[in-house]
Amino acid sequence: MALDALISRLSEIAPPSDDLPTLCDLGNAVREFFSRADIQEWMVQTNQDNMYDRQENIYGQHIGYYSDKTAKHKRRKGLPDKYYTYYETGETHESLRVYVEADYVAIWPDHESAPEYAHDLDASAWGLQPDDLDERMEEITIAVVEQIRDFING
């Protein structure tokens, strides 16, 4: 997700004005929120649930159909068999990590532990759906407001 879009959704907290010091970096506040271990764990689990339970990408669309042969194999094993889950051996599923950078936060298969083919899969499967993020918007807002207060009072 682009941090610019998220920060713009938070603009009602601290609209641009002369009252807010320009050194207060809202982007940094958001990056710190997404760097928290509990938030990263929630993000990965939510992404895994979207892929495995709902077989959906970040747009709420089904990821893609399994071939008939693969679907039959999955049915025999009691696994979801209609749409891709990117679970297969569990390696891709378990390798998902959150990357927090200067201008984005993303979920991708880990560069070191994911199977080689995971990096060629449809990237729209990695990430959160807008409704997932909306679940945490109040918490994000509170964290950013607290950091603004700390900056102003600090």
Protein Blocks (a to p, Z undefined) as FASTA:
>chain_A
ZZklmmmmmmmmmgcdfklcfklcfklmmmmmmmpmklmmmmmmmmmmmmmmnopafkop
afbdcdfklmmmmmmnopafkbcehlmnommmmmpccdddfkbccddddfklpcfklmmp
cfklgccdfklmmmmmmmmmmmmmmmmmmmmmZZ
